[in-house]
């Protein structure tokens, strides 16, 4: 191996990583503490850093270094880094700079028109901008190239290696059993009372409570923070500095508690990545889908489990005594696990959520594939919601205008949310086999065995394995819908009194 070329490449990459992490921190600040008049200056700072990062990544010197490292190498760190840098470089240099700039400009205007369109529930306002973004994204996909479907080239940015055909196969086999299950739930004899979660939960108490929950599961506050933002997120500069945000609603218990467990799940992954490889692929998360599997695992498989609340409900009841004194553990557990068809994705329960994603995936795939026109989106959306989720939006604000992603030209991102649920189920099923008393540990508030398992099996590898390879290695089989469907029926059928 050409050692000079490799160390030169890595030092370039670390500098790009430092630029990107400075951007992430400025972004975090913009969402949390920045005064509103700071926006114009911040936009310029971020644009400059984005340009510097892009210029450095696409510098022909990077291409020359990669070319010098083109022979096989048996050091897995080198092999991982060279493979992934090559992938990024090839992708970035295939897209003409003029196209990148055009997308950035159109997105700024499109985001504004989307906000207006959503406020007035008027799709026509957004339509021309969306049409332009779809067209530009198709140009990006064509520039990158693809084997079978144009959408492959876009998904690959977020979930490297997966294909449209594979997602279609997984989602279409997931759809019918989930839709049937949701229907069975709606006719089930037992019903939860979710209104108990809409009583008064003082925000100051929630702040202490959420911080405690994140610390309980292992989030390290010496290497991270929790703050408040309108849309919760987790952004990591490095394993030693991970920023979570959450959102507190006085009249809705779930928002902050499960939002915090979700973001802390992302945070545990970031804190568990190998610090020695910071700013290089060997020290970074595999994909958005794998990232989402970590958040979903802690939020739902742990945080919405019965043992978890057997351990924490007495404390929770004491902390929020005005709201919960007369609520039994059974009623509370049922309420936090309520399943009901709803219009808005971000408010959906863990079962119907996947159906919301399938609606978006099918529309995106057909749009980018040229099988659906932009003008046909509202009707396609409403039709699919009625068939899959069992509820039909009455206006576009509650329908196809609800999410911000398309206004930013983000096509190919949505599938990773549902893939995250499938990965999480498959990982968790395997963890339960490897740690036979896992649920007892959770019931005692002991999370170290699970966290250690995730560290060893997933976190410490960075991008060494592609998502499909990682799933195969961890669980002994390829990604499948079965673990998720088993989890759903094992947990919810008894809760709702449904015969399987
Ligand atoms: Zn997430």
Boltz pocket constraint, residues with backbone or C-beta under 6 A from the ligand:
constraints:
  - pocket:
      binder: B
      contacts: [[A, 262], [A, 266], [A, 291], [A, 292], [A, 295]]
      max_distance: 6.0
